[in-house]
Amino acid sequence: MWKVSTGAGVKVAVVDSGVNPDTQSLKGRVTTDGVSQALGYKATEDYDSHGTSMAELIAGSGAGGTLKGLAPDATIVPYRIALTTLKDKTERQKAPDLPAVIREIADSDIEIISMSFTSSIDHQEVREAVEYAHSKGKLMFAGTGNEAETKNFIGYPAAYPYVVGIAASDESGTVGEFSEHGNYVDLASPGLDVPTWCDATFRSYCTGQGTSQATAIASASAALIWSAHPDWTANQVLASLIDTAGRDWARDDPSTYLGYGLIRPRKVLENADYNPVSANTDPLATENATGVLDEEGEPVAATSSPSPGASKDTSGGQTSAAAPKSDTSDDTTLWVTLGAAAAVLVIGGGAVAVARSRRRA
């Protein structure tokens, strides 16, 4: 794939815990140009390493045996919001609101918004900001969440119309047991045994699992395609990922667990004659019109919620500012030293995802 595209010329907003631009992998790949002072509070200071890890999965250089991202020449634009891992109350209060962040990105030259976090609450302000970003031609990705084995709550922003909900799969294309499911799952991406920084000391990598990692890799996949086809719209980039996704079920009968299948950007990049859909065709028009359905296939009403600064996360604790529940609880089990190169290349394979459930009977 890198013979065709490395993501050059594409900007990806990483809305997360902040991004450390000084890791060996990210030097020269992070910019705050265009980030307003009001919304850029400590954007380049990562309070728990999660945002930096997502940025490296997208655009890391791999220098010195560090993590190499799938789109190593893409540019990262960081925004630091208050996830549940930000324990300092004062810092939470200073973090920018998620709706304001999304709207600022919408008005910028950033093409892709990567959001590796979830919340069980549907905030009207966030929903409206997402709709605005869509109207501005932005492509948005978010993880579906990691609690399928316990709660399997509906995860926002992944469940909003115009946000591409990403599930996590292993290298064979099988969905992770933790990966939350529902009709808002649109695509699947590698999210098991993926290296990330162990903590905010940035001394070593751990391998873990989560829809966070899957979201970052999906965002990088879109960056590869958009870089190769800079005249395409967000609709065309997304449609190409859906069209070429690995699946063994009917295209018009997406899986509850893996959506339209496992993303395979290689299938788009290797075909110089690939013909996209028309620029204004929404590839998720059906899902965006239907909205979220429960397990019985009935529409889920939008929840009424207080302002983002006063909502609760799914474990019952208070969150603040943007109020999303972070995926930073991704399991980290095996330690990896900095001397071991950790290039994320599995996405280029031709694995066919295995469906465990369909959206419709």
N, C-alpha and C positions, 0 to 999 in steps of 0.2 A: 504493500500500500504506500509506503513512504517513497517509492520511486515515482508515484503519481502525486501525492499530497502529504504535507506535514503540518497542515493547519495554518500556514503562513497567511497573514492578512486578516485573520478572524479574531475577534475579541470575545472572550467568554467572561461574564460576570460570575464570580464565585461568591454567593451570598451565604455567609457561614460565620465561623468564629474568628474571622480575620485570616490574613495570609502573611506569613513571614517571607519577605522577598529576598532574604539573605541566605537561605539554604543554598547549598552548592547546586542543587537541581534547578532552582528557580531564579538564579541570578540573571538579570536582563530580560526576564519573561513576565514581570509584573509591572503594571503602571497604574497610577492614580490620576492620570490626566483625565479631566472631565468629571471627577468625583468632587462634589461640592463639599465645602468645609462643614456645612451643617450635617451632612450624612456620611462624611468620611472619618468619623471619630475612630481613631486607633485602627483603621482598616488594615494597616500593615503590622499590627501586633496581634498575634494569635494566642488566645488565652488557654487553649487546650490541644493544639496541633491538628485539630480536625480539618479546619479550612485549608491549612497548608497541605495536608495530605491529599485533599480533593484537587487542589491546584496542581500538585505534582502528577497525579494520575492523568490530568488533562494535558499539561504542557511541560512537565519536568524534562530536563535535558539529559538526565542520566550521568552527568559529569561525575567523575571520581567514584563510580560504582553506586551512585545514588539512584533514586527511583526515576525511571524514564516513562514519560506519559505517552499516551496514544497519539496526541497531536502536538509534538514537541516544539513546533514553531508558532503555535497559537499564542495570543497575548491574554494574560489574566488580569482582570479588573476586580479588586477585592472590595467587599462590603462586609462590615462586622456588625452582626445583630446579636441580640441577647438570647442565646439558647439556654437550656436548663443547666448546662455545665458552667455557665458564668455565675459564680456564687456571690461575688461582691455586689451588694445592693446598689452602691453608688455607681458602679460601672454599668449595671443593668439600666439604671435610670438615664445614663448618658448615651446608651446605644440608640441608634436611629430606629424608627418604626419601619416595619417591613413594607407596609403599603407605600410609604414615601420613597423607600429605596427602589421598589419596583417601578414606580412612576418616573423616578430620575433616570433609571436605566432605559426605560421606554423612550425617553426623549434624547437619548445619546446615540452614538454610532456603534454601540455594542450589539452583536447579533444574537448571542445565546445567553440565557440565564440558567445557571446550574444551582439547584436548591436541594442540598442533601440533608433535609430535616423534615419532620412531620408534626402535625398537631391534630388532635381529635376534634377540634372546634372549627366550625366554618365561620370565619370573620367576614362580614359584608365588605369592610374596607379593603381587605386583601383581595376578595373576589373581584371587586370593581377595579382594583389596580391591575390585576391579571388581565381582565378584559381590555383595559387600556393598552397594556403592553402588546397584547395580541393585535390590536388595531394599528399599532405602530410597526408591525412586522417582526416582532421578536419571537424566537423559538425558545420555549421554556420546558425544562426537565425537572422532575422532583421524584424522590424515592417514595415508594408506597408504605414503607415502615417495616419494622423488624419483629413484630409481636404476634405473628400468625399462630404461634403455638400456645398463646395465652388468651389475648383479647381479640386480635384481628379487627381493630377499630378501623373506621374509614379515615384514611390519612389525607390531610390537606397540607400543602397546596396541590398534591398529586391528583386529588379528586376534583379539582376545579376544571370547568371547561377551559380548553386551550392550553392546559398544562399536560405534558406527556408523562404519564405515570410509569415509573420504571421498577420492575421486579428484579430480584437477584437470582442468577443461575450459577451452576458450577460449570466446569470446563466441558462437560458433556452436553450442556444445555438443559439439565434438569433443575427445576426451581428449588431454591433453598427452603427448607422446612420453616424457617423463621419469616420468610418473605410474605408480607401481607397480600391478600388477594381480594378481588372484587371486579366489577365490570369497569372500574376506572384504571385497571392495569392495561397499559397500551403496548409496551415492549418489554423485553427482558435483556439483561446485560450481565456480564460476569461480575459476581459479587461475593464469591467464596474464595478463601485462600489468596486474598489480594493484600499486598504489603501497604502499610501506612505507618506514619510516625507513631511511636509508642506513647509519647507524651510531649509536653511543651518544652522539654529540654532539648529536643531535636538531636539526640545523640544516637539513636538506633531505631530501626524499623521493627515492627511486629507484623505478623500476618493475621488477618481478621476476616470478618464477613459482615455484610450488610447491604441494604439498598442504597446507602450513601455511596459506597464505592461503585456500585452499578450505575448510579446516576451520573457520577463524574465520567465514567467511561462512555456512557451514552452521549454525554455532552461533547466529549472529545471526538466521537464518531461523527457527529453532526459537523463539527469544526473541520474535519478532514474533507467531507463532501462539499461544504460551503466554500472552502478554500479552492477546491478544484473547479467549482462552478460558481464563481462570485456573482454571476448575474441571476442566479436562482433566488426564489423567495423562500421564506420559512416553510410555507406549504409544500413546496417542491422538494426541499431537503428532507422534511419529515416523511413525505410520501415515498421517497426513494428508500428510506430506511424500512418503512412498513412493507413495501413491495418486495424487497429482497431479504426480508427476515427469514430465518430458518424455522420451518414449522412442518408438521406432518398432518395438518388439519386444513379444512377449507378456509380460504382467505376471508370469506364473509361470515365465519363462525369463530371469532377469536376466543382464546382461552381465558378463563377467569384468573388463572395463575400466571400465564406468560403472555397474555394479550395476543398481538399479531406475530409473536415469535421472538427469536434471539437475533439481535441486531448483527448485521454482517456488512459493514461499510465497504469491505473489499469487493463485494458483488457489484457495487455501484462504480467504484473507482476503476475496476479492471475493464469496464465496458465503456469504451470511448464514445459509443453511439447510444448510450442510455438516453431514453426519451422520457423526461419527467411529465407529470400532469400539468395542466394549465396553472398559471401563476396564482390564480384566485380560488383554486379548488381546495377546500379544506379536507384533508385525508381522514380527519376524525369528526366529520360533520354529524354522523349518526350518534356517536358517543356524546358529543357536545350538546346535541339537541335533547337526548334522552336524560342526561344527568346520571347521578349515582343511583344504582338499584341495590336493594337488599338481597339477601340470599333467596328470597321467594320471587325475586324479579320485580318487586314493587318500588316505585320511586321513593327516594329518601328525601324528606323535606329538609330544607336548609335550616340549620339550628340558629336560634336567636342567641346572641352572645354579647357579653359586655365588651368594652373597649379592649384592644389587644393587650394593654398593660395590666389587665386584671383577670385574665383567664387562668384556667388550671391545666396542667399537663396531665397525661393519661395515668400517671402514678399518684395523682392527687396533690402534688406539690404545686406551689405557685410559680408561674413563669412571669416574665416581664417583657416590656418593649414589644418585640415582634410576636411573642408568645408561642413560637413553634416548639414542638417537642423534638429534641435533637436525636439523631441517629448515632450519636457518639458513644452509645453503649455497645457498639459493634464489638463482638468478642475478639480479643487479641490474645493469641495463645502461643505461637512459636516466635522466638526472637530471631531477628536477622541482623547481622552486623552491617555497618556501612560499607564494608569491603565487598559485599556480595551484590552484584548488579541485579536489579529487579525490574526489568522492562516488562510492561504490560502489553503483551503481544497476542494473548489468547483470543482477542476479539476478531482477529483476522481469519480464524479457522472457519470451517464449513459445517460446524456441528448443527444438528437439527434438534430443536427443543422438543421435549416430550410433554404433551398436554396431560394434566391431571384432572382438569375439569373444563367444561365449556360454559360460555356465558348463557347459552339458551339450551333448553332441553331438545 
